[in-house]
Amino acid sequence: KEAHSRTFHHRPLTNTDNFILASISSAISVCIMMPMDTIKTRLVVQSSSQLPPRPPSSQSFSSVVCRPPPKGIRDCAARVMEEEG
């Protein structure tokens, strides 16, 4: 409330103000939560599948490198940044 009164000089917010503020907050939320959700999903999926990988059936998959599951959140985040950017 204090920030609102300083920013908007004690006037009520218009629909345009609400739209702009909601858009900004949604964009920030997506930029933070999407990578966190990706990391969480990778950790859950990779930790639940402890079966050894099947060998590739054709020559086209011979360059696939099977890495052990990530050791934690930081390791998973580093791998995602390294492999997918």
FENQUI-V628869 format. One record per residue. N is the residue number from 1. PHI is phi in degrees with one decimal (999 if undefined). Layout:
<<N	PHI> <N	PHI>>
//
This chain:
<<1	999> <2	-65.0> <3	-65.7> <4	-62.8> <5	-68.2> <6	-72.4> <7	-76.6> <8	-104.5> <9	51.5> <10	62.1> <11	-106.8> <12	-68.9> <13	-72.5> <14	-88.6> <15	-62.1> <16	-65.4> <17	-60.2> <18	-61.3> <19	-62.9> <20	-65.1> <21	-64.8> <22	-66.4> <23	-64.8> <24	-64.4> <25	-67.0> <26	-66.4> <27	-63.5> <28	-64.3> <29	-62.0> <30	-65.9> <31	-64.8> <32	-90.5> <33	-80.1> <34	-61.7> <35	-63.7> <36	-65.9> <37	-67.9> <38	-62.1> <39	-63.1> <40	-61.1> <41	-64.7> <42	-60.9> <43	-64.1> <44	-67.4> <45	-67.2> <46	-73.6> <47	-78.1> <48	-83.2> <49	-105.4> <50	-96.4> <51	-73.0> <52	-67.8> <53	-68.1> <54	-73.8> <55	-68.2> <56	-64.3> <57	-90.5> <58	-133.2> <59	-69.9> <60	-68.0> <61	-100.7> <62	-70.7> <63	-91.5> <64	-72.7> <65	-104.4> <66	-92.5> <67	-105.4> <68	-65.8> <69	-61.3> <70	-63.5> <71	-85.8> <72	-179.7> <73	-64.5> <74	-64.2> <75	-64.0> <76	-64.5> <77	-63.2> <78	-64.0> <79	-66.1> <80	-62.0> <81	-64.4> <82	-69.2> <83	-87.9> <84	-120.3> <85	79.6>>
//
